[in-house]
């Protein structure tokens, strides 16, 4: 038979647990947008931060190279479509294969609308040689997306100019109430 002290401690623990986890209900949101990336010219949104140490040694490998991006997040594939925010992140060539795969860490920083000031954080491997969607895990967020989890699917939509790429992205986000 548990003592009264044990029962009180157990009830206190359950109350703290319930407060920390919310009421247990979840909401899933589907977001659809386009990422506009400019990789050359005066308005480039990507940068090489460090070359591959293997390339310096005479190899054509990109393993170990690091890049950064600060792409535009837009409602549509047209560069004049409604601006939603930025896609900021790091890309690290983390695979010795050819073509190499990269590890990516992206923050979707929303700058307007229902999600103004909120962020989503995506983490995952992008295999440049694979056909189909590039999938990343949603590992967190802030604001409206606090404690987010889920996944994203991204495909290359097109090359409107020789210096730009447009990617289409769907994000499926689950948050707890």
N, C-alpha and C positions, 0 to 999 in steps of 0.2 A: 504494500500500500504506500503510495507516494505521500510525502509529508506536505503540509500546507505551503512551506517555503518552496519546495520543488514545483508545486502546481503554480504558484505565483510567478516563479522564474520562467516557467514554460509559457505561461500566458503573456508575460512581458516580452519574451523572445518572439512569439507569434505576432504580437502587435507591432513590434519593430520591423519584422519581416514583411508584414502586410503594408506598412507605410513605405518601405523601401521599394517594393515591387508594384505599387499602384493597385488598382482593383483587379488586375489580371486580364482586362479586356485589351484586345489588340485592334489596330486599324492598319489596313494595307492600302497603300497609295501607289498608283501607276503614273509615273512621269514620263513624258515623251518630249525630246528636244533635239537640237542639232549643235554640234561643236564645230566652230570655225577656227581653223588653225592656219597660220601664215608662217611658213618655215624659211622664208628668205625675203630680203628687202628691208626698207626702212621701218616697216610696221611688223616685223617678225614677232611672233608670239612664242617661239621656241628658241632655246639656246643650248649649245654644247658647253658643259661646265668642265668636263675632264675627258680627254681622249683615252682610248684603251692603252694600258701599259704594254700590251702585246703588239699593238700597231707600231709603237716606238721601236720595238725590237725587230721590226721588219716583216711582221705577219700582217695579213689583211683582216685580222680578227677585230671585232668591235667589243669583245668581252671586257667588261670592267668600265666601259665608257658611261658617263653620267650626263644627263640632260635635264633641263627644266622647261616647263611650259606655263603659259598664262593665256590660254585660249578664250575666245568668246563663247558664251552659252546663249543660244538664240532659239526662239520659238519655231523657226522654219529653216529650210535649207538656203534660202536667199539671204545674202549678207545684209539686206535692208529689213529683214523681219525683226520682230520685237526682241529687244535685248533683255535677257533674263539674269545675266551674271557672268561669272568667270569659272573656268576650269583651271585650277592651279595645281602643279604637281611635279613629281620627279619621275624620271625614267632611267633605269639602270639596266644595261645589257648584262644579264646574269646567266647566260647560257652559252656554252662553247660551240653549240651547233651552228649549222649554216643552212638556211637563214636562222639567225639567232632569235631567241625569245627574250623578252624584257620583263623585269619586275617594275610595276607601276604603283605609285601612291598618288591618288588624285583627291583634291578637295573641290567639290562643287559649291561655290559661294554665290548664293542667290541675292540679287540686288533689286528686287522689286516684286510686286504682286503678293500673293498669299504667303509666300515663303521668304519675304524680304528679311535679310539678316541671318537666315538659317543656312546651315551647311550640311553637306553629306560627305562622308569620307569613304572612298573606294580603294580597295587594295587587291592586286592580283597580277597574274602572269599573262602576258600577251604574246602569243606565238605568231610571229610574222609570216611563217610558212604555211599556216593552217588556213583552210577555207572556212567561211562562215563567221558567226558572231565571235566577238572578243568578250569574254565573260569575266567580271570582277565581283568580288564580295563587297557588300555594303557593311562596313565595320563600325560605323558610328555616325554621329551627327550632333548638331547643336540647334537651339531654337525649336522650331516646329518638329525637327527630326532628332531631338534628344533621345538617346538610347536606341537609335535606329539599327535595324539589321535587314538584310535582303540581298539582292543581286542586281547587276546591271548587264545589259547586252548591248554591244556597240558594233556597228558595221560601217565600213567606209561607204559614204554616199556618193562622193564624186570629187572632181578637181575642177572647180570653176575657173581657176587661172593656173598658170604653170607654177606659181608659188604658194598655192593654197590647197588645203584638203578640207572636206566637210564630212563629218561623221554623224550618223544617226544613232541616238542612244535611247533605250528604254530602261528605266529604273523601277524596280519593284521594292518598295520600302515598307517594312512593318515596324510600327511603333506601339509602345504600351501606353495605356491611359494612366 
